[in-house]
Structure formats: C-alpha cells, structure tokens
Amino acid sequence: MELNNLVAITGDGEGILGKVLYYSLSSILVNRERLAEICEELSFPYSPSRRAGLGDAFRNATGDIYDRKTIKGVFGTETFKIYCRDNKSEKGITSRELVKETLDANTNTYKKLANITYSKSDGISFGDLVYDTHVDPLEYCNEAVRLFELYQVSAGRKQIETLLQNFVDSLNSAKLLSHGKMFFVPREHMYRLDDFELLVQQIEEANQLQNAFRYPLDANSMYVVDDAKQREKMAAAFYNSVKREIAEYTERANHFIQSESQSPAILERWALKIQGLSVKKREYEAVLQRELSDLDNELTSLGYLADELSIRARGLHLRRAA
C-alpha cells in the first residue's frame, strides 16, 4: 500500500470510502484498574484479565531490563548493553543473570553482574552482585523488583494488543499490510476512530514502563477518497483480509466439531463470528460499489460449518435443560 495514493481531506460524507488507520505498539504496562476506567470512559467493553502468574511476572520483569550505554575512555569509545538472560535453574527456582555485553568489531565480551531469581517460597531476590566501573547492578536489580510488583497488578503488551485489535475488528476493518498495524475502516464505522485514537493516547499516558529505548504508542488515520483506483485497492485489501479470516475460522470450527466441544457459548460465539463475514462482505460491496463474489464458495462452505456449530450448541442446551 503506497501512502501517496491516499488522499487526505478535511471532511466526511459523500466522496469518502472510509479511513486508513495506522497504530504502533510498544512495550507497555498499565494498571488494570486504570485500564478499566479508560475503557469505561469511552464506553468500550473491557474484561480485566486474571492476575498475572508470579512466574510470568518474573520473566516479564527481567525481560524488560535493558539499557545501552556509550562512553569515551582512555582507549576510545566503548558501547555496551545491559540485559537479563536465562541462567541455569534448579527445581522450583527460576534464575536469570544480569549481564553487560561489550560490543566489539570482532567478538563481543560478556560480564555477569548479578543473579536474579524467583521461587514460590521466597519470591524474587537477587545476589552475587559484581562491581563494575560503568554499571551499578543494584540499580537494575531494584528495577526488576519494581517491575515484578507492577506486573502482578497491570496489563502488559499482550493484553493491550488484544484490546486494541478487538476494537479494530469491531470496525469491520480490512488489514492492508501482512506485517504492521495498518487497516482500512469503511465510512460507516470511521467515526469511532476518534475514540480509538483517544484510547491509545490515554493508555500511553497511563504507561508505567519507563524506558528510554521504547517508542510511545501512537495512532493516526487519514481519509480515503472515493475513486476507481482506491476502490480497486480496498477491494484487494478486503479479499486478502477475509481470506485470512476464512482460513482461521475454518480451522477453529473444524477443531470444535472434531473435538466435540461441550461449550455451547463457544460454539455460538464462533457461529456468530462466521456469520459476521457475510455481513462484512455486504457492507464492503455497498461502500466499494461492486460485487465481491470471488470468495462466495468459501463463504458458503464456511456457512455450513456455522450451521453445524449452531445445531450442536442447541443440542447441548436441550440436553442440559433435560
């Protein structure tokens, strides 16, 4: 997708296909209660995730430890990185070591600065600190402890990414890039992008993960003019996006059928998701002023799977009622 083919204008209504949305993701840590407040203020549904497991909190906290320093010394300029890497662990104890990696044109050198460990009985602890002229290992160990506490009450990147993707999916968007967060949003839903951009802004403001090397979360959108060239491009985006969804939904539906899932709620939810693809197709046909029939056979086959999921869900409800 070439951005110079998109036309930015200052209004909506006639002559507009919709908007292109772009947003970026980065390391992020937001208190779950604050995140719930932000979503409530924007009337966006949010289900708080369960409290993070302590083992996961430890791995995430030590994984976020990163620094890069460049100094000028007697023998010239030195550049090194500070981070945590896996260490040999014992039963019931997870261990990571804080290292200083000095970059060299030939071979990088490594210096162990400290051990950071976690166990169910003792929690997080650190030791074996080594003196270094340029790095205070205690600073990074204390930061790991701080992050460990935060991760237990906060939502991290994975939860934030799921929240934002659910919002974008609710806009009947079509993915424009195989990699990256760029989507086309039809004009019927583009008015909600103001809320999305505000959501991203407020999440970034609530971030508790301070790191000089992280990029802030950001979101932006631009109008797409209604002309033959752009209709052709957005039709191609629709086909590529729906192909991926058809493949995913087919795999999931077959899994539920073959495994004889006993959850009617899951079966009904996926049946509705599948049926939503036909609604999405009709919406894009209206916006793009053309029939999008190339995937009709695949959608019809997928519809049969949706019917099977609905039948199984009704059967489960009847058996439980009986």
C-alpha positions in Angstrom: 0.0 0.0 0.0 1.5 3.3 -1.1 0.6 6.2 1.1 0.9 8.7 -1.7 -2.1 7.0 -3.3 -4.3 8.0 -0.4 -5.9 11.4 -0.3 -6.2 13.3 3.0 -9.2 15.7 3.2 -10.9 17.6 5.9 -14.4 16.3 5.9 -16.6 13.2 5.6 -19.7 12.3 3.8 -20.0 11.9 0.0 -16.9 11.1 -1.9 -15.2 9.2 1.0 -14.7 5.4 1.1 -13.5 5.4 4.7 -10.3 5.9 6.5 -6.9 4.2 6.7 -5.9 3.6 10.3 -2.3 3.1 11.5 -1.2 2.4 15.0 2.0 1.3 16.6 2.7 -1.0 19.6 5.5 -0.9 22.1 6.4 -2.2 25.5 3.6 -1.1 27.8 2.5 -1.6 31.4 -0.8 -0.2 32.6 -2.6 -0.7 35.9 -5.6 -2.9 35.3 -7.9 -0.8 37.3 -6.9 2.3 35.4 -7.3 0.5 32.1 -10.8 -0.5 33.0 -11.6 3.2 33.9 -10.2 4.3 30.5 -12.4 1.8 28.6 -15.4 2.7 30.7 -15.0 6.4 29.9 -15.0 5.5 26.2 -17.9 3.0 26.5 -15.6 0.2 25.2 -16.2 -3.2 26.6 -13.2 -4.5 28.6 -12.9 -7.7 30.6 -10.0 -7.4 33.1 -7.5 -10.3 32.7 -6.7 -12.5 35.6 -3.9 -11.6 37.9 -0.6 -12.5 36.3 1.1 -15.7 37.5 4.2 -14.9 39.6 6.4 -16.9 37.3 5.2 -14.9 34.3 5.6 -11.7 36.2 9.2 -12.6 36.9 10.0 -13.4 33.3 8.3 -10.3 32.0 10.0 -8.1 34.6 13.5 -9.4 33.9 12.8 -9.4 30.2 12.1 -5.6 30.4 15.5 -4.9 31.8 17.5 -3.3 29.0 20.0 -0.4 28.7 22.6 0.7 26.2 25.5 2.9 27.1 28.3 4.6 25.1 31.3 6.0 26.9 34.5 7.7 25.9 37.5 6.2 27.7 41.3 6.2 27.5 41.3 3.6 24.8 38.5 5.1 22.7 34.7 4.8 22.6 33.0 1.8 24.2 29.5 0.7 23.7 27.8 -2.0 25.8 24.3 -3.3 26.6 22.8 -4.4 29.9 20.1 -7.0 30.0 18.9 -10.3 31.6 19.4 -13.7 30.1 18.5 -17.2 31.2 20.7 -18.9 33.8 20.9 -22.5 34.9 17.8 -23.1 37.1 17.2 -25.6 39.9 14.0 -27.3 40.7 11.5 -24.8 42.0 13.8 -21.9 41.3 13.9 -19.8 38.1 17.2 -17.9 37.6 18.3 -15.2 35.3 21.6 -13.4 35.2 22.2 -9.7 34.6 24.9 -9.3 32.1 27.0 -6.5 30.5 27.7 -7.1 26.8 30.5 -5.0 25.4 30.3 -4.6 21.7 33.4 -5.3 19.6 34.1 -5.4 15.9 35.4 -9.0 16.3 34.0 -10.7 19.3 31.6 -9.3 22.0 32.6 -9.8 25.6 30.2 -10.7 28.4 30.4 -9.9 32.1 28.0 -11.3 34.7 26.8 -8.6 37.0 24.3 -10.3 39.3 21.9 -13.2 39.7 18.1 -12.6 39.9 16.0 -15.5 41.0 12.4 -16.4 41.8 10.9 -19.2 43.8 7.4 -19.8 45.2 8.6 -19.8 48.7 10.9 -16.7 48.7 9.6 -14.7 45.8 12.0 -12.5 43.8 15.6 -12.0 45.1 19.0 -11.1 43.8 22.6 -11.6 44.8 26.2 -12.2 43.6 26.5 -8.5 42.6 29.8 -7.7 40.9 31.4 -4.3 40.9 31.7 -2.6 37.5 33.2 0.8 36.7 30.4 1.9 34.4 27.3 -0.1 35.6 25.7 -0.3 39.0 24.0 -3.7 39.1 21.9 -2.8 42.1 20.0 -0.2 40.1 18.9 -2.8 37.6 18.1 -5.4 40.2 15.9 -3.0 42.1 14.2 -2.1 38.8 13.5 -5.8 38.2 11.8 -6.0 41.7 9.7 -2.9 40.9 8.6 -4.3 37.6 7.8 -7.7 39.3 5.4 -6.0 41.6 3.8 -3.9 38.8 3.2 -6.9 36.5 1.1 -8.5 39.2 -1.5 -5.7 39.0 -1.0 -4.5 35.5 -1.8 -5.3 31.9 1.2 -5.8 29.6 1.7 -5.6 25.9 -0.1 -8.8 25.1 -3.3 -7.7 26.8 -3.1 -4.2 25.4 -2.6 -5.6 21.9 -5.6 -7.9 22.2 -7.7 -4.9 23.5 -6.8 -2.7 20.5 -7.2 -5.5 18.0 -10.7 -6.2 19.3 -11.5 -2.6 18.9 -10.2 -2.6 15.3 -12.1 -5.8 14.5 -15.3 -4.2 15.7 -14.9 -1.6 12.9 -15.2 -4.3 10.2 -11.7 -3.3 9.1 -9.6 -4.9 6.4 -5.8 -5.4 7.0 -3.7 -3.5 4.5 -0.3 -5.0 5.4 0.7 -8.5 6.2 3.0 -7.1 8.8 2.3 -3.9 10.7 -0.9 -2.3 12.1 -2.5 -0.6 9.1 -6.2 -1.1 8.3 -8.9 0.2 6.1 -12.1 1.2 8.0 -15.3 1.7 6.0 -17.0 5.0 6.3 -19.9 3.6 8.3 -17.5 2.9 11.2 -14.8 5.6 10.7 -16.4 8.0 13.2 -15.3 5.6 16.0 -11.7 6.1 15.1 -11.7 9.3 17.3 -12.4 7.1 20.3 -9.7 4.6 19.2 -7.1 7.3 18.9 -8.1 8.7 22.3 -7.9 5.2 23.8 -4.4 4.8 22.5 -3.4 8.2 23.8 -4.8 7.6 27.3 -3.2 4.1 27.5 0.2 5.7 26.6 -0.3 8.4 29.3 -1.0 5.6 31.9 2.1 3.7 30.9 4.2 2.7 33.9 7.1 1.2 32.0 9.7 3.9 31.6 12.4 3.0 29.1 14.4 5.5 27.1 14.5 3.0 24.2 10.8 2.4 23.8 8.7 4.1 21.2 5.4 5.6 22.5 2.1 4.1 21.4 0.6 6.1 18.7 -2.4 6.1 16.3 -3.4 8.1 13.3 -5.9 8.0 10.5 -6.5 9.6 7.1 -9.4 9.8 4.8 -9.5 7.8 1.6 -11.1 9.5 -1.4 -13.8 7.6 -3.4 -12.4 6.9 -6.9 -11.9 3.9 -9.1 -8.3 3.4 -8.1 -8.9 3.4 -4.4 -12.0 1.2 -4.7 -9.8 -1.3 -6.5 -7.1 -1.2 -3.8 -9.6 -1.5 -1.0 -11.3 -4.4 -2.7 -8.0 -6.2 -2.9 -7.4 -5.4 0.8 -10.9 -6.9 1.6 -10.1 -10.1 -0.3 -6.7 -10.6 1.4 -8.2 -9.8 4.9 -11.2 -12.1 4.5 -9.1 -15.0 3.1 -7.1 -15.0 6.3 -10.3 -14.9 8.4 -11.9 -17.7 6.4 -8.8 -19.9 7.0 -8.7 -19.1 10.7 -12.5 -19.6 11.2 -12.5 -22.9 9.2 -9.7 -24.3 11.3 -11.3 -23.3 14.6 -14.8 -24.6 13.6 -13.4 -27.9 12.5 -11.5 -28.2 15.8 -14.6 -27.6 17.8 -16.6 -30.2 15.8 -13.8 -32.8 15.8 -13.1 -32.4 19.5 -16.9 -32.4 20.2 -16.7 -29.2 22.2 -19.2 -29.2 25.2 -19.4 -25.4 25.5 -22.5 -24.0 23.8 -21.3 -20.4 24.5 -18.1 -21.0 22.5 -19.9 -22.7 19.6 -22.5 -19.9 19.4 -19.8 -17.2 19.6 -17.9 -18.7 16.7 -21.0 -19.3 14.7 -21.8 -15.5 15.0 -18.2 -14.6 14.0 -18.6 -16.7 10.9 -22.0 -15.2 10.0 -20.4 -11.7 10.5 -18.2 -12.3 7.5 -21.2 -12.2 5.2 -22.4 -9.0 6.8 -18.9 -7.6 6.3 -19.0 -8.6 2.6 -22.3 -6.8 2.0 -21.0 -3.7 3.7 -17.9 -3.6 1.6 -20.0 -4.2 -1.6 -22.1 -1.1 -0.7 -19.0 1.1 0.0 -17.0 -0.1 -3.0 -20.0 -0.2 -5.3 -19.2 -3.6 -6.7 -19.9 -7.3 -6.1 -17.2 -9.1 -4.2 -18.1 -12.6 -5.3 -14.7 -14.3 -5.6 -15.0 -15.8 -2.2 -18.6 -16.9 -2.3 -17.8 -20.6 -2.5 -15.5 -20.4 0.5 -18.1 -18.3 2.5 -20.8 -20.8 1.6 -18.7 -23.7 2.8 -17.9 -21.8 6.0 -21.6 -21.1 6.5 -22.3 -24.8 6.6 -19.8 -25.1 9.5 -21.5 -22.2 11.2 -24.8 -24.1 10.9 -23.2 -27.2 12.4 -21.9 -25.2 15.3 -25.3 -23.7 16.0 -27.0 -27.1 15.8 -24.5 -28.6 18.2 -25.0 -25.6 20.6 -28.8 -26.0 20.6 -28.4 -29.8 21.2 -26.2 -29.0 24.3 -28.7 -26.5 25.6 -31.5 -29.1 25.3 -29.5 -31.9 27.0 -28.7 -29.6 29.8 -32.3 -28.4 30.2 -33.4 -32.0 30.2 
